[in-house]
Amino acid sequence: MYLRKPKGEVHSKNGINDKLGEAATINSTFWMDSGKVTYEVSCDYVPGVVCAFILIDSLQASDGETHLDEIDVELVGSGSARWQTNIFKPSKADPDPHYGHFDTKEQYTQNPSYTSVHKYSISWDSEKIVWGVDGQDARTLRKEDTYIDGVPHFPGESDPLRLQLGIWDGSGAEGTSSWAGGPVNWDTAPQNIIAIVRSVSVEC
């Protein structure tokens, strides 16, 4: 998958770029209500760039709402020596979205950079989520630990999730750009920034 340099001159101001790179995102045509997904991938390290391998529900549900549930593995341009996990489950009861509330930074057990090929796994059922790398569990998040002010924020409770793989330019919003180590400096970055997906396996 490629993230390509924007056409024309790119200007940076207040930590964001006025143009974003053109990027690839792949979605599965099937959905899961539990199971394990393993993504075998590597990604170029470029500040401001994010590679994400996730489970997501972003279609309008039967109640008319777009739920936007996510279970994430993210390789972030703020540093290649660790990988990140996160969930996102907005609720009408939230005064503001809880961005980053459940994210963590995880260590590698071997080849300590995401520029090397690693196997990232997400195992998900109705009670817990387990993230792993290279065959070893790295983080477990239980449903009971996702409550904020008495409201559960456990993704995939009411809807199945599909697989999504992508590489994207995080330079378009100040908070996102800062998190991603950006904005991307296209004067020094490769014309094509690459994420390589060797395999995706699904166990249900």
Summary of the structure (lengths in Angstrom):
residues: 204
radius of gyration: 17.0
end to end distance: 26.1
largest distance: 49.4
contacts: 624
relative contact order: 0.32
helix: 4%
strand: 50%
